[in-house]
Amino acid sequence: MIGILTGFAVISVAILTGYIVGRIGLLGSQGRYVLSRLSFFVLNPFLLFTVLADADLTTLFSALLPVSAIAAVVIFLCYGVLARLLWRRELGVTVIGALGAGYVNGNNIGIPIATYVLGDGSYSAPVILVQLLVFTPVVLALLDASSATDASFGKIMRRTLRNPMIIGAALGVLVALLDIDLPPIAMDPLKLLAGAAVPVLLISFGMSLNGQRVLTKPGTRRDVLLATSMKLLLMPVVAWVLGRFVFQLDDHALLAVVVLAALPSAQNVFNYAQRYETGEVVARDIVFLTTLGCPPILFASALLLA
């Protein structure tokens, strides 16, 4: 279980650092805004490129992929129907809430937990890849549509294809598909910049917690609680049902899909909310609560299914 503690210790230190930076006003009033744009437009594209360029894309079609993908889609749709049709939330806020309910932190928490709990960090690769290659383009297109005054299909697609994160991911997949082995003189500088993406994003998230309390903004509490409950409780159950009764996975694979489904919401959800200036409080609270509530779920899953 040391892997679970290690993964959460890493992000906790970075978030605490960001909170202190925001508390003392070290970066000024625009610091969080600058870090958010730096992460979205510069660092995250480098991170996506390096992760995908080094990935074995055959893992995308492992037995874990359909279970993880279908479980996420089920959660997205359940949340979206409730928020959009029942509560009449705006498109952007609905997308951010749905993303918080089903988009897992498969990278900076998922990899160490997969390494120490499941015995192999590559178990998180199918989740990371399907989120980057399938979910992220769709989400960014929807957010572009929600923020654009002219929401014609052609302009939305052009904006989406020009998105630096999509470009970084696409180039990384191209390198992997063509089996191009980039020399260290080309890859090492990119990895240096990519290595800054997660810390900067976590520091920005920590800064957003300064002066704020969770579940205090009027009109957002039930959105946050619904997404948090779906992420921590419903998504692992859906993954277990699919893995056990539909795909009939073996015991270890079943443990893997449940553990991956129980991961907290990714900090990228907050990053997207900041970038498109929609649902930022909802994203912040969901990420915070799922990160805080995730360890007991992970421990219980490992104990029951190991």
Residue pairs with C-beta under 8 A, 6 or more apart in sequence:
1 116
1 117
1 299
1 302
2 116
3 112
3 113
3 114
3 115
3 116
3 117
4 113
4 116
4 117
4 295
4 298
4 299
4 302
5 295
6 112
6 116
7 108
7 109
7 110
7 112
7 113
8 109
8 291
8 294
8 295
10 108
10 112
11 108
11 109
11 202
11 291
14 198
14 199
14 202
14 203
14 206
15 202
15 203
15 205
15 206
15 209
16 206
17 202
17 203
17 206
18 202
18 203
18 204
18 205
18 206
18 207
18 208
18 209
19 206
19 207
19 209
19 210
20 206
21 27
21 31
21 203
21 206
21 207
22 31
22 32
22 206
22 207
22 208
22 209
22 210
22 211
23 210
27 34
27 35
27 207
31 207
32 204
32 207
32 208
32 274
33 274
35 200
35 201
35 203
35 204
35 207
36 204
36 271
36 274
36 275
37 275
38 200
39 197
39 200
39 201
39 204
39 271
40 164
40 165
40 271
40 272
40 274
40 275
41 164
42 164
42 193
43 193
43 194
43 196
43 197
43 200
43 201
44 164
44 165
44 168
44 197
44 201
44 268
44 271
45 164
45 165
45 167
45 168
45 169
46 168
46 190
46 193
46 194
46 197
47 168
47 194
47 197
47 198
48 132
48 165
48 168
48 169
48 172
49 168
49 169
49 171
49 172
49 175
49 190
49 194
50 172
50 187
50 190
50 191
50 194
51 107
51 128
51 132
51 172
51 194
52 129
52 132
52 133
52 169
52 172
52 173
52 175
52 176
53 171
53 172
53 175
53 176
53 180
53 182
53 187
54 176
55 125
55 128
55 129
55 172
55 176
56 122
56 125
56 176
57 129
57 173
57 176
57 177
59 122
59 125
59 126
59 129
60 125
60 126
60 129
60 130
60 133
62 126
63 247
63 249
63 253
64 123
64 126
64 127
64 253
64 256
64 257
64 260
65 126
65 130
66 242
66 247
67 239
67 242
67 243
67 246
67 247
67 249
67 257
68 126
68 127
68 130
68 239
68 257
68 260
68 261
69 130
69 134
70 242
71 102
71 235
71 238
71 239
71 242
71 257
71 261
72 102
72 103
72 104
72 130
72 131
72 135
72 235
73 102
74 102
74 238
75 98
75 101
75 102
75 230
75 231
75 234
75 235
75 238
76 98
76 99
76 101
76 102
78 101
78 230
78 234
79 94
79 97
79 98
79 101
79 102
79 226
79 227
79 230
80 94
80 95
80 98
82 226
83 89
83 93
83 94
83 97
83 98
83 223
83 226
84 91
84 94
87 222
87 223
89 97
89 223
90 146
90 278
91 142
91 145
91 146
92 142
92 143
92 146
92 147
92 276
92 278
92 279
93 223
93 278
93 279
93 282
95 139
95 142
95 143
95 146
95 279
96 143
96 269
96 272
96 273
96 278
96 279
96 282
96 283
97 223
97 224
97 226
97 227
97 279
97 282
97 286
98 227
99 135
99 139
99 265
99 269
99 272
99 283
100 227
100 228
100 231
100 265
100 269
100 282
100 283
100 286
100 287
100 290
101 226
101 227
101 228
101 230
101 231
101 235
101 265
101 286
102 230
102 231
102 235
103 131
103 135
103 139
103 265
103 266
103 268
103 269
104 110
104 127
104 131
104 231
104 260
104 261
104 263
104 264
104 265
104 266
105 263
105 264
105 265
105 266
105 267
105 291
106 124
106 127
106 128
106 131
106 260
106 263
106 266
107 124
107 128
107 198
107 266
108 198
108 202
108 267
109 263
109 264
109 294
110 124
110 127
110 128
110 260
110 263
111 121
111 124
112 121
113 124
113 259
113 263
113 298
114 120
114 121
114 122
114 123
114 124
114 256
114 259
114 260
115 121
117 259
117 298
117 302
118 252
118 255
118 256
118 259
123 256
123 260
124 260
127 260
131 266
132 169
133 169
133 173
136 165
136 166
136 169
136 268
137 160
137 166
137 169
139 272
140 160
140 163
140 165
140 166
140 272
141 156
141 157
141 160
143 272
143 275
143 276
143 278
144 156
144 159
144 160
144 163
144 276
145 151
145 156
146 276
146 278
147 276
147 277
147 278
148 155
148 156
148 159
160 166
161 167
175 182
198 267
201 267
201 268
201 270
201 271
202 267
204 270
204 271
204 274
205 267
205 270
205 284
205 287
208 270
208 280
208 284
209 284
209 288
212 281
212 284
214 224
214 285
214 288
214 289
215 221
215 224
215 225
215 285
217 281
220 281
220 282
220 285
223 282
224 282
224 285
224 286
224 289
227 265
227 282
227 286
228 285
228 286
228 289
228 290
228 293
231 264
231 265
231 286
231 290
232 262
232 264
232 290
232 293
232 294
232 297
233 297
235 261
235 262
236 258
236 261
236 262
236 297
236 301
238 261
239 257
239 258
239 260
239 261
240 254
240 257
240 258
240 305
242 257
243 249
243 253
243 254
243 257
243 258
244 254
249 257
251 305
254 305
255 301
255 302
255 305
255 306
258 301
258 305
259 298
259 301
259 302
262 294
262 297
262 298
262 301
263 294
263 298
264 287
264 290
264 291
264 293
264 294
265 286
265 287
265 290
265 291
266 287
267 287
269 283
269 286
269 287
270 280
270 283
270 284
270 287
272 283
273 279
273 280
273 282
273 283
273 284
274 280
274 283
